[in-house]
């Protein structure tokens, strides 16, 4: 493949799928991570994309302020989210009903699940629903309710009632903050009730959170740590922090980052 064609495909992938990590681009384009990094550097210099830690995001159009909150969150800890998503996807088998919370880590997980067969995915996130909508072997159930502007999550009484009527083999939940004493907390009161409903609908309840979320407390409690069957984070978490949470009973899995 000519370098110009490879870069054209790279940009097409980025614009179609959104933020991507270097290992993911390397696999999609079948080239080395070093080649991907060189291409990203050249394309950023040309204003075609924006590099972030571990990968790249699409270039913002001039004056584009449609989703500043989501764009800001999606750029953080991209390598960590990719590693967590790969590890989380291993918990899914054909025929599984999966519930996906709104958020940028679950968004990366949704991309991993596109290649799976015979799944039903329940989600409260519009972007996740769009990513999975044309996957041939995945049935998507998008929960109705009020949409949070610039964050694309669905909240409110309608969403809570809809989720309460559903059951899933596994629920993947995101978090704004995690603390031994305060448990899992969230900055948005409107999202808390929906997250609690998602937890109740899942037989297995798996928390996905990169290492930056630990030892922090946000506005409102979602659930205590013992409300989760497993917590998946990245191996960037300090060893003493991981040991402390395990000592408190958290079933902590460390996903290994590539590169």
Residue pairs with C-beta under 8 A, 6 or more apart in sequence:
1 9
1 29
3 39
6 29
6 31
6 35
6 39
7 39
7 42
7 43
9 29
10 25
10 29
10 36
10 39
10 40
10 43
11 43
11 48
11 49
13 20
13 25
13 28
13 29
14 20
14 25
14 49
14 56
14 57
14 58
15 58
17 111
17 131
18 57
18 58
18 74
18 107
18 127
19 52
19 55
19 56
19 57
19 58
19 74
19 75
19 78
19 108
20 28
20 55
20 56
21 54
21 55
21 78
21 79
21 81
21 82
21 258
22 33
22 36
22 37
22 40
22 54
22 55
22 79
22 258
22 259
23 33
23 82
23 258
23 259
24 55
24 82
24 111
25 36
25 40
25 55
25 56
26 32
26 33
26 35
26 36
29 35
29 36
33 258
33 259
40 49
40 51
40 55
40 56
41 51
43 49
43 56
44 50
44 51
44 56
47 59
48 59
49 56
49 57
49 58
49 59
50 56
50 57
50 58
50 59
50 60
50 75
52 75
52 78
53 77
53 78
53 79
54 77
54 78
54 79
54 80
54 82
54 257
54 259
55 78
55 79
55 82
57 71
57 74
57 75
60 71
66 150
67 150
67 151
67 152
68 150
69 150
69 151
70 104
70 127
70 150
70 151
70 152
73 103
73 104
74 104
74 107
76 104
76 212
77 210
77 212
77 234
79 234
79 257
79 258
79 259
80 210
80 211
80 212
80 233
80 234
80 236
80 255
80 257
81 104
81 105
81 108
81 210
82 108
82 257
82 258
83 234
83 235
83 255
83 256
83 257
83 258
84 105
84 108
84 109
84 208
84 209
84 210
84 232
84 233
84 234
84 255
85 105
85 108
85 109
85 111
85 112
85 208
86 112
86 255
87 232
87 253
87 255
88 109
88 112
88 172
88 206
88 208
88 232
88 255
89 109
89 112
89 113
89 116
91 170
91 204
91 206
91 230
92 98
92 113
92 116
92 119
92 170
94 116
94 117
94 118
94 119
95 118
95 119
96 119
96 120
96 169
96 170
97 119
97 120
97 121
97 122
97 167
97 168
97 169
97 170
98 113
98 119
98 120
98 121
98 122
98 168
98 169
98 170
98 171
98 172
99 121
99 122
99 123
99 163
99 166
99 168
99 170
99 171
99 172
99 198
99 201
99 202
100 106
100 109
100 110
100 121
100 122
100 123
100 124
100 125
100 128
100 171
100 172
101 123
101 124
101 125
101 171
101 172
101 173
101 174
101 195
101 198
102 123
102 124
102 125
102 128
102 151
102 152
102 153
102 154
102 174
102 191
103 125
103 153
103 174
103 208
104 174
105 174
105 208
105 209
105 210
106 123
106 125
106 128
106 172
106 173
106 174
106 208
107 125
107 127
107 128
107 131
109 172
109 208
110 121
110 123
110 128
110 131
110 132
111 131
113 119
113 121
113 132
113 135
113 138
114 131
114 132
114 135
114 138
116 137
116 138
117 137
118 137
119 137
119 138
119 139
120 138
120 139
120 140
120 141
121 128
121 132
121 138
121 139
121 140
121 141
122 141
122 143
122 163
122 166
122 168
122 201
123 129
123 132
123 140
123 141
123 142
123 143
124 142
124 143
124 145
124 153
124 154
124 155
124 159
124 163
124 194
124 198
125 152
125 153
125 154
126 142
126 147
126 152
126 153
126 154
127 152
129 140
129 142
132 138
132 140
133 140
141 166
142 154
143 154
143 159
143 162
143 163
143 194
144 154
144 158
144 159
144 162
145 154
145 155
145 156
145 157
145 158
145 159
145 160
145 162
145 194
146 154
146 155
146 156
146 158
146 159
146 190
147 153
147 154
147 155
148 154
148 155
148 188
148 190
148 191
153 191
153 194
154 194
155 188
155 190
155 191
155 193
155 194
156 190
156 194
159 194
159 197
160 193
160 194
160 197
163 194
163 197
163 198
163 200
163 201
164 197
164 200
164 201
166 201
167 201
167 203
168 201
168 202
168 203
169 202
169 203
169 204
170 202
170 203
170 204
170 205
170 206
171 198
171 199
171 201
171 202
171 204
171 205
171 206
172 206
172 208
173 184
173 195
173 198
173 199
173 205
173 206
173 207
173 208
173 222
173 228
174 207
174 208
174 209
175 184
175 185
175 186
175 207
175 208
175 209
175 213
175 222
176 185
176 186
176 187
176 213
176 216
176 218
177 184
177 185
177 186
177 187
177 213
177 216
177 217
177 218
178 184
178 185
178 207
178 209
178 213
178 214
178 215
178 216
178 225
178 231
179 185
179 214
179 215
179 216
179 217
180 215
180 225
180 244
180 245
180 248
182 217
182 221
183 221
183 222
183 223
183 224
183 225
183 227
184 207
184 221
184 222
184 223
184 224
184 225
184 227
184 228
185 216
185 217
185 218
185 219
185 220
185 221
185 222
186 192
186 195
186 218
186 219
186 220
186 222
187 218
187 219
187 220
188 219
188 220
189 219
189 220
192 220
192 221
192 222
195 222
195 223
196 222
196 223
199 205
199 222
199 223
199 227
204 229
204 230
205 227
205 228
205 229
205 230
206 228
206 229
206 230
206 231
206 232
207 228
207 230
207 231
207 232
208 232
208 233
209 231
209 232
209 233
210 233
210 234
210 236
211 233
211 234
211 236
211 237
211 238
211 241
213 233
214 233
214 237
214 241
214 245
215 241
225 231
225 245
225 248
225 249
225 250
226 249
228 250
228 251
229 251
230 251
230 252
230 253
231 245
231 250
231 251
231 252
231 253
232 253
232 255
233 242
233 252
233 253
233 254
233 255
234 254
234 255
234 256
234 257
235 254
235 255
235 256
235 257
236 257
237 254
242 252
242 254
245 252
246 252
